[in-house]
Amino acid sequence: MSYFTELGHQYIDGEWRTGSGSWDIIDFNPYNGEKLASITVATTAEVDEAYRAAERAQPGWAAAAPATRAGVFGRAVALIEEREDDLVLAIAEELGGTRSKALLEISSAQEQLRRAALLAELPDGQLAPPVSTVSAEGSGSGVRATGGNETGFMETGAKAAGGKENRVYRQPVGVVGVINPCSFPFAMAIMSAAPALALGNAVVIKPNQNSPLTGGGLVARLFEDAGLPPGLLNIVVTDIAEIGDALIEHPVPRVISFAGSGRVGRHIGTVAARHLKRTVMQLSGNSTFLVLADVDEAGLDHAVESAVASRFVHQGQICTAAGRILVDRAVEREFTERFVAKVAALKTGDPREPDTRIGPLINSAQADAVAAVVAQALAEGATALVRGRTLGNLVEPTVLTGLPEDSAVLRQEIFGPVALLVPFDGDDEGVRLANDSPHGGPSAAVHTADVERGIRVARRVGAGIVHINDSTVRPEPLAIFGAGKRSGLGRLDGEDVVEVFTTQKWISVQHGRTAFAL
């Protein structure tokens, strides 16, 4: 595809340029091995240029009218609609994503952009009353603002009691560094960049080496064509072997948003803390799908469909994919029979073909890792109800059951098309097994005929998000997105995203005269 070569560059201060490093990142099609692009890596000099460009551009963007910022996101949504076919093909070519996966990612990106347009027009401020006005019965007369000022941040103009006025303003943090994964790179880049930009910040993105176009170049071109001013969004394609921790240690960014493995996330958190930077991280997951004993016939069919979608979306290579499928013994036999039949019928092959459900894994190392996990599980006594073959980067689905409860396989993220079926007796045991993992997982699902019963179970499950009678993979920008335990830190989406990408400033005004006692 011609634009792989065209967009296979660094994007700094509104210019497409070649990196100054001494080696190239080679971008391959994981299905057929075709070379898509060769990108000379950015060095620490380009990292500095990107951050300095963001630093220069950010104040003017923060001062722009909210409608000006919102307009960029509206135009970006329209551009995605126009370019849908190209984006679907790009996701297939670079990621091995099937058409259904591509459409899910594209839809998620559009919803993130629509949410960002609302954020741009709904800034926030507060009038905080002095302590002397707070009664013993209540918390005072705090007022939420409803109007915007010239910076796009709400303020109040009312005077508090006693002649003292306290204004609390929301302000952008300044510059945000984003380190992006290769699972949903287009949508995940936008998940961080769009709200950060909407709230008046500038952004520097480092895409994953396996997805420099879908997670970098295509995002930059989208915002460039949508009219985002130069310098506000920058892309540096590079590797830690070249720049070390420069992306985190650089003095300009105040927030680092990371999605990726727990091992790398812990390192980023340690480095960021040393430099007193805020982090938001989405890390390795081990999401759980629970089927309770009370599901009826129609509910069981729906649970099977949801479980297949939850486990095998994008070959299981996303953090919200359900690694463990826990089924009450009361419905275990019926569920297992239907689930195994559905999985065995999934077509593995060329992701560009519309009937393909399982495409290739992102690279050979990942394919080998999945094969090793399956071999370990079988050695520990698991039974393969479906045993898929590994053909290069193509890994056919596998369904395992009978793993011993103390197996390490049950407690790790399997980034591939392997489903683990685990029976349980009663809701209490189901909850215990769901929580028996160091990874809370960003997402879980509970299937039941009784919604309130499902909610009671969901509140006890350690995941950050729980869906009742649905898939574990249901992005929703108006709700929160984040994980429990070791699967993440902080929340994106919902109201929490404002806390992540802004800071508060208190300005007090004394309309009378203060009596000072020295």
SULDARA-V442283 format. One record per residue. RES is the residue in one small letter. PSI is psi in degrees with one decimal (none if undefined). Layout:
BEGIN
[[RES PSI] [RES PSI]]
END
This chain:
BEGIN
[[m 131.5] [s -35.9] [y -12.3] [f -43.3] [t -40.9] [e -40.4] [l 4.5] [g 59.8] [h 173.4] [q 152.7] [y 103.6] [i 126.2] [d 39.3] [g 8.6] [e 138.1] [w 122.9] [r 163.4] [t 138.7] [g 162.1] [s 9.5] [g 173.0] [s 5.3] [w 167.0] [d 147.0] [i 124.4] [i 124.0] [d 119.1] [f 150.7] [n 119.3] [p -14.7] [y -49.2] [n 0.8] [g 5.3] [e 137.1] [k 123.1] [l -39.3] [a 155.8] [s 116.2] [i 116.7] [t 127.9] [v 151.5] [a 146.1] [t -178.3] [t -26.3] [a -42.9] [e -34.8] [v -44.9] [d -42.9] [e -40.1] [a -46.2] [y -38.2] [r -35.4] [a -42.4] [a -41.7] [e -38.9] [r -38.6] [a -26.3] [q -43.9] [p -40.7] [g -36.9] [w -42.0] [a -31.1] [a -9.7] [a 153.4] [a 142.3] [p -38.8] [a -31.0] [t -45.0] [r -44.6] [a -34.9] [g -33.5] [v -42.1] [f -36.4] [g -42.3] [r -35.0] [a -40.2] [v -45.7] [a -38.2] [l -38.5] [i -41.6] [e -42.2] [e -32.6] [r 16.4] [e -46.7] [d -41.8] [d -39.7] [l -40.7] [v -44.1] [l -39.6] [a -42.1] [i -36.9] [a -45.1] [e -43.4] [e -33.7] [l -16.2] [g 19.3] [g 135.3] [t 170.4] [r -41.7] [s -38.9] [k -43.5] [a -43.7] [l -36.0] [l -44.4] [e -43.0] [i -44.4] [s -41.8] [s -42.5] [a -42.1] [q -41.1] [e -37.4] [q -40.4] [l -38.8] [r -41.1] [r -39.4] [a -38.3] [a -38.5] [l -40.8] [l -39.5] [a -30.4] [e -1.0] [l 58.2] [p -178.7] [d 142.7] [g 172.0] [q 143.3] [l 115.7] [a 125.1] [p 152.6] [p 156.4] [v -34.3] [s -17.5] [t -2.1] [v 124.2] [s 165.6] [a -25.3] [e -22.9] [g -172.7] [s 15.3] [g -165.6] [s 47.1] [g 140.1] [v 130.8] [r 131.8] [a 155.7] [t 3.2] [g 159.1] [g 148.7] [n -170.6] [e -16.8] [t -5.5] [g 4.1] [f 133.0] [m 148.9] [e 164.6] [t 147.5] [g 2.3] [a 153.5] [k 131.3] [a 166.6] [a 151.5] [g 10.9] [g -1.9] [k 127.1] [e 128.0] [n 116.1] [r 133.5] [v 116.5] [y 144.9] [r 129.2] [q 148.5] [p 149.5] [v -26.7] [g -85.4] [v 138.1] [v 131.3] [g 131.6] [v 126.6] [i 116.8] [n 146.2] [p 177.7] [c 7.7] [s -58.7] [f 60.9] [p -38.3] [f -50.3] [a -39.5] [m -34.9] [a -43.0] [i -31.6] [m -36.4] [s -46.1] [a -41.5] [a -51.8] [p -35.7] [a -45.3] [l -42.2] [a -33.8] [l 9.5] [g 10.4] [n 170.2] [a 160.6] [v 142.8] [v 124.3] [i 132.3] [k 106.6] [p 160.0] [n 148.0] [q -22.6] [n -6.7] [s 51.5] [p -22.4] [l -53.8] [t -29.7] [g -2.3] [g -76.8] [g -42.2] [l -33.5] [v -44.8] [a -44.2] [r -38.7] [l -50.6] [f -34.2] [e -47.9] [d -22.1] [a -5.5] [g 16.4] [l 127.8] [p 150.2] [p 147.3] [g -19.2] [l -26.5] [l 122.6] [n 145.1] [i 125.5] [v 116.7] [v 112.5] [t -169.2] [d 153.3] [i -27.4] [a -25.3] [e -43.3] [i -4.8] [g -132.7] [d 21.2] [a -33.9] [l -30.1] [i -40.0] [e -17.4] [h 140.0] [p -16.6] [v -52.2] [p 139.0] [r -16.4] [v 137.6] [i 122.5] [s 122.3] [f 139.0] [a 127.2] [g -153.0] [s 155.3] [g -36.7] [r -49.3] [v -38.2] [g -41.1] [r -37.7] [h -45.6] [i -42.6] [g -39.0] [t -46.8] [v -43.7] [a -41.3] [a -36.3] [r -28.0] [h 14.4] [l 43.5] [k 145.4] [r 142.7] [t 149.3] [v 127.0] [m 133.6] [q 113.4] [l -169.0] [s 138.1] [g 168.6] [n 63.2] [s 152.7] [t 142.0] [f 118.0] [l 135.5] [v 114.8] [l 167.9] [a -19.6] [d 5.5] [v 135.7] [d -173.2] [e -50.0] [a -38.1] [g -33.1] [l -43.1] [d -42.4] [h -39.3] [a -40.3] [v -48.5] [e -43.5] [s -39.1] [a -42.0] [v -45.2] [a -39.3] [s -36.8] [r -38.0] [f 4.6] [v 131.9] [h 43.0] [q 21.7] [g 15.6] [q 37.2] [i 154.4] [c -23.1] [t -1.6] [a 140.2] [a 103.2] [g -35.6] [r 129.7] [i 106.8] [l 126.2] [v 127.6] [d 138.8] [r -22.9] [a -26.2] [v 11.8] [e -47.5] [r -49.0] [e -43.6] [f -47.0] [t -43.9] [e -46.5] [r -38.7] [f -47.3] [v -41.0] [a -41.4] [k -44.1] [v -42.5] [a -24.0] [a -5.3] [l 130.2] [k 128.7] [t 133.6] [g -145.5] [d 118.1] [p -15.5] [r -16.0] [e 131.6] [p -24.1] [d 3.5] [t 131.9] [r -24.2] [i 111.9] [g -167.9] [p 157.0] [l 164.9] [i -29.4] [n 174.0] [s -32.5] [a -40.2] [q -40.1] [a -42.5] [d -39.2] [a -41.3] [v -43.0] [a -37.8] [a -37.9] [v -43.2] [v -44.2] [a -40.3] [q -44.1] [a -43.2] [l -37.3] [a -28.8] [e -1.6] [g 4.8] [a 154.9] [t 132.4] [a 110.6] [l -28.9] [v 130.3] [r 105.8] [g 154.7] [r 158.6] [t 117.1] [l 89.2] [g -126.3] [n -6.1] [l 121.4] [v 113.5] [e 155.5] [p 145.7] [t 140.0] [v 122.9] [l 146.5] [t 168.5] [g 16.7] [l 139.5] [p 146.3] [e -26.6] [d 10.9] [s 134.3] [a -24.7] [v -33.9] [l -16.0] [r 13.2] [q 159.6] [e 125.3] [i 109.1] [f 66.5] [g 176.5] [p 64.7] [v 122.5] [a 135.7] [l 115.5] [l 127.0] [v 120.3] [p 154.7] [f 162.2] [d 100.2] [g 159.0] [d -38.1] [d -44.5] [e -36.6] [g -44.4] [v -42.3] [r -45.0] [l -39.1] [a -37.0] [n -0.6] [d 63.6] [s 142.4] [p -18.2] [h 118.0] [g -27.6] [g 141.3] [p -23.1] [s 153.2] [a 168.5] [a 146.5] [v 125.5] [h 128.6] [t 158.5] [a -13.3] [d 104.7] [v -43.1] [e -36.0] [r -43.5] [g -40.0] [i -39.1] [r -42.5] [v -43.8] [a -37.4] [r -18.9] [r -12.2] [v 138.7] [g 6.7] [a 155.6] [g -26.7] [i 136.6] [v 128.2] [h 130.0] [i 125.7] [n 44.6] [d -179.5] [s 160.0] [t -14.0] [v 84.8] [r 78.8] [p 140.1] [e 101.5] [p -25.1] [l -14.8] [a 177.3] [i 157.7] [f 116.2] [g 167.4] [a 166.9] [g 172.5] [k -128.6] [r 11.1] [s 5.2] [g 173.2] [l 121.1] [g 173.3] [r 138.9] [l 165.9] [d 172.1] [g -161.3] [e -24.1] [d -26.9] [v -28.2] [v -40.6] [e -35.8] [v -43.7] [f 10.8] [t 168.1] [t 165.5] [q 144.3] [k 131.7] [w 125.7] [i 121.5] [s 145.7] [v 124.5] [q 107.7] [h -17.1] [g -142.4] [r 129.8] [t 134.3] [a 116.6] [f 134.6] [a 117.7] [l none]]
END
